[in-house]
Amino acid sequence: MKKKRKQVCDMFDPTVYDNLKVAFENYLYDLDNLDESIHITHRRDQLEMASMSREFTLRFCLRDHAAITAEVVLKSSLEAIAAEILEMPDSHPGCALELRFGLVTKEPDSRCLDIQQMMQENWPDQRVVQYIHYIFGENPISFNVSASVYFERHVNEEQMHDIPALCDHMVHALNKLIMMHE
């Protein structure tokens, strides 16, 4: 007599990174496809094989204003993923969150001061870093400016309900950058 084997169906248990990534995608794609207030211009979900880390980036702009962009960047390290999957005691799974904004300007000195002030007003408790990019050796007519907002603590599913407000706040910041740029 042949024994019947018990079939066990293992479901995929998404990580904090997966859940946050899907929440950001859902809300931002709704703003793109349903509300038509933004246009998503780039999406990347990368697994870094050397460090086994993950990074998700979703870039967007306001409709009819492609020159100024915003990005949500979500990062998770091997240590964070392993602690979550192995349910290590005293671990607090989460992801690093960064918001990036980019624009081109002819006056980086004055624009960067305005951008810094606006970013600090919008995210007063976070670190804001700006970069000015140009090609060395050429006489630049315009400069690429990027501003990054780094969240000092990791985010997890407890902040899931904050994602719509954060995305709306980014759209508001894009509107302010457009007004500053004109």
C-alpha positions as CSV (number, residue, x, y, z in Angstrom):
1,M,0.0,0.0,0.0
2,K,1.3,3.3,-1.0
3,K,1.5,6.2,1.5
4,K,-0.1,9.5,0.7
5,R,2.2,12.4,1.2
6,K,0.8,15.4,3.0
7,Q,1.2,18.5,0.7
8,V,2.3,21.6,2.4
9,C,1.8,24.9,0.6
10,D,4.4,27.5,1.6
11,M,3.3,31.0,0.9
12,F,5.7,33.7,0.1
13,D,6.0,36.0,3.1
14,P,6.9,39.4,1.8
15,T,9.5,41.4,3.7
16,V,9.2,44.9,5.0
17,Y,11.0,46.1,1.9
18,D,8.5,44.3,-0.4
19,N,5.5,45.7,1.4
20,L,6.8,49.3,1.5
21,K,7.8,49.1,-2.2
22,V,4.4,47.9,-3.2
23,A,2.7,50.6,-1.1
24,F,4.8,53.4,-2.7
25,E,4.2,51.9,-6.2
26,N,0.5,51.6,-5.7
27,Y,0.0,55.2,-4.5
28,L,2.4,56.8,-7.0
29,Y,1.0,54.8,-10.0
30,D,-2.5,55.9,-8.9
31,L,-1.3,59.5,-9.0
32,D,0.0,58.8,-12.5
33,N,-2.7,56.7,-14.1
34,L,-5.9,57.8,-12.2
35,D,-5.3,61.3,-11.0
36,E,-2.9,62.2,-13.8
37,S,-1.1,64.7,-11.6
38,I,2.3,63.2,-12.0
39,H,4.2,61.2,-14.7
40,I,6.4,58.3,-13.6
41,T,9.6,58.5,-15.7
42,H,11.8,55.8,-14.2
43,R,11.5,52.6,-12.1
44,R,14.3,50.4,-10.8
45,D,14.3,47.5,-8.4
46,Q,17.8,46.3,-8.0
47,L,19.4,43.4,-6.1
48,E,23.1,44.0,-5.4
49,M,24.6,40.6,-5.6
50,A,27.9,41.5,-4.0
51,S,26.3,42.8,-0.7
52,M,22.9,41.1,-1.2
53,S,21.2,44.5,-0.6
54,R,18.2,45.8,-2.4
55,E,17.3,49.2,-3.7
56,F,14.0,50.5,-5.2
57,T,13.8,53.8,-7.0
58,L,10.7,55.4,-8.5
59,R,11.2,58.8,-10.3
60,F,8.4,61.1,-11.3
61,C,7.6,64.6,-12.3
62,L,4.6,66.8,-12.5
63,R,2.6,66.6,-15.8
64,D,4.0,69.2,-18.2
65,H,7.0,69.9,-16.0
66,A,9.5,67.2,-16.8
67,A,12.5,69.4,-16.0
68,I,12.1,69.0,-12.2
69,T,12.0,65.5,-10.8
70,A,11.4,63.7,-7.5
71,E,12.4,60.2,-6.5
72,V,11.5,57.8,-3.7
73,V,14.5,55.6,-2.8
74,L,14.0,52.6,-0.5
75,K,17.0,50.5,0.6
76,S,17.4,47.3,2.6
77,S,20.6,45.6,3.6
78,L,21.4,41.9,3.9
79,E,21.5,42.3,7.7
80,A,18.1,43.8,7.9
81,I,16.6,41.2,5.6
82,A,18.3,38.3,7.4
83,A,17.1,39.7,10.8
84,E,13.6,39.8,9.6
85,I,13.5,36.4,7.9
86,L,15.2,34.7,10.8
87,E,13.1,36.6,13.3
88,M,16.1,37.5,15.3
89,P,15.4,38.7,18.8
90,D,15.7,42.4,19.5
91,S,15.8,43.2,15.8
92,H,13.7,45.9,14.3
93,P,13.3,45.3,10.6
94,G,13.1,48.3,8.4
95,C,14.4,50.1,5.3
96,A,16.4,53.3,4.7
97,L,14.3,56.0,3.0
98,E,15.6,58.8,0.9
99,L,13.8,61.4,-1.2
100,R,15.6,63.0,-4.1
101,F,14.7,66.1,-6.1
102,G,16.5,67.2,-9.3
103,L,16.5,70.3,-11.5
104,V,18.7,72.3,-13.9
105,T,19.6,75.9,-13.1
106,K,21.8,78.7,-14.4
107,E,22.2,80.2,-10.9
108,P,23.2,77.4,-8.5
109,D,24.4,79.6,-5.7
110,S,21.1,81.5,-5.1
111,R,18.9,78.5,-6.1
112,C,20.6,76.1,-3.7
113,L,20.0,78.5,-0.8
114,D,16.3,78.7,-1.7
115,I,16.1,74.9,-2.2
116,Q,17.9,74.2,1.2
117,Q,15.5,76.5,3.0
118,M,12.4,75.0,1.4
119,M,13.6,71.4,2.1
120,Q,14.4,72.2,5.7
121,E,10.9,73.7,6.1
122,N,9.2,70.6,4.6
123,W,11.4,68.1,6.4
124,P,12.8,69.9,9.5
125,D,14.0,66.8,11.4
126,Q,15.8,65.2,8.4
127,R,19.2,65.7,6.9
128,V,19.2,67.5,3.6
129,V,22.2,67.3,1.2
130,Q,22.6,69.1,-2.1
131,Y,24.9,68.3,-5.0
132,I,25.8,70.5,-7.9
133,H,26.9,68.6,-11.1
134,Y,28.7,69.9,-14.1
135,I,31.3,68.7,-16.6
136,F,34.8,69.7,-15.4
137,G,36.8,71.6,-18.0
138,E,33.8,73.0,-19.8
139,N,32.3,76.4,-19.2
140,P,28.9,75.4,-17.9
141,I,25.9,77.3,-19.0
142,S,23.6,75.4,-16.6
143,F,24.1,73.1,-13.6
144,N,22.3,70.0,-12.5
145,V,21.3,70.4,-8.9
146,S,20.0,67.5,-6.7
147,A,18.7,67.6,-3.2
148,S,18.4,64.5,-1.1
149,V,16.3,64.2,2.1
150,Y,17.7,61.4,4.3
151,F,15.4,59.9,7.0
152,E,17.6,59.2,10.0
153,R,15.6,56.2,11.3
154,H,14.5,53.2,9.4
155,V,10.9,52.9,8.2
156,N,8.7,49.8,8.4
157,E,5.1,48.7,8.1
158,E,4.1,50.9,11.1
159,Q,4.6,53.9,8.8
160,M,2.6,52.4,5.9
161,H,-0.3,54.8,6.6
162,D,2.1,57.7,6.2
163,I,3.0,56.9,2.6
164,P,0.1,58.8,0.9
165,A,0.8,61.9,2.9
166,L,4.6,61.6,2.2
167,C,3.9,61.2,-1.5
168,D,1.5,64.2,-1.5
169,H,4.1,66.2,0.3
170,M,6.7,65.4,-2.4
171,V,4.2,66.6,-5.1
172,H,3.7,69.8,-3.1
173,A,7.5,70.2,-2.9
174,L,7.7,69.7,-6.7
175,N,5.2,72.5,-7.1
176,K,7.2,74.8,-4.9
177,L,10.4,74.0,-6.9
178,I,8.6,74.9,-10.1
179,M,7.5,78.2,-8.7
180,M,11.1,78.9,-7.5
181,H,12.4,77.9,-10.9
182,E,10.2,80.1,-13.0
